[in-house]
Amino acid sequence: MELAQNENFSTFYQRWITQLGEYVNILSELSHQTFDANNKSNVEAVVEKVITHHKVYYGIKWAAAHQNALPFFRPEWLSPMEHGFHWHTGWKPLVAFDILNTLKNNRVPGLSTLKELSTEQLEKIEKLKIEIMIEERKVERDMERQQMCITYPPTFQLAQLMAQVKDGDIAVANIDALVDGNMRSFAVPMERVLKRADYARLKTLKLVLEILDLKQSVQFLAGLSKWLVNIRKWSEKNNNTTTQASTSASASSHHPDIKS
């Protein structure tokens, strides 16, 4: 999968999440199967395709973010519900460990219970969890520094000039260059925050899969991918319900009940 000619990121994302849903169906079926010498290579090929699918997403995302990273922090292609699950332009890395626990407790409809983890695997996962927590804190500190920069020049200077424009004391044309320069200077460090957060996500994905065996990897990828796809489905369903409720309320206001 790649970005089609003249395709914006919003359209690409919808194609990407749709394809991910198709992989979820394949992984879900595989999660119930027993792997042996006859099908192991086919299963490994599917796992590699899913991992590549995730990597392609980040490659295209980074290319788009290099042009302007700011839209990714409040993406128009996501619903308000999806924004609620967002952590610095994507899924929170520690979610991966929640998914492992959920799979262990057999609480994911359609997926088999996670194959029992060995003592060694559990120890490695706990160690990795601490490592990822540290990575998350680094990203959050970077983000805090960027937010603090908003109160400093040239952003503060720009705010003062905008107030002068509003009062008619200065022409709009006089601040165009400052606006462009300010946005560019702010977008560059925000791109670094975005990439650092994405590196934490990819690192989590890579290292968790290194700990798991093939069966467990299929189950984990199925769980993570299903979670991402379901957030999209839930938000779309919620949006449709909200729209229908608003339409019904509007119709009722124009056509009141005769009995009332």
Protein Blocks (a to p, Z undefined) as FASTA:
>chain_A
ZZdehiafklmmmmmmmmmmmmmmmmmmmmmpccdfklmmmmmmmmmmmmmmmmmmmmmm
mmmmmmomklmmmcfkbcfklmmmpgghiacfklmmmmmmmmmnopaghiacdddddfkl
mmmmmmmmmmmmmmmmmmmmmmmmmmmmmmpcfklmmmmmmmmmmnopacfklmmmmmmm
mmmmmmmmmmmmmmmmmmmmmmmmmmmmmmpcfklmmmmmmmmmmmmmmmmmmmmmmmmm
mmmmmmmmmmmmmmccfkZZ
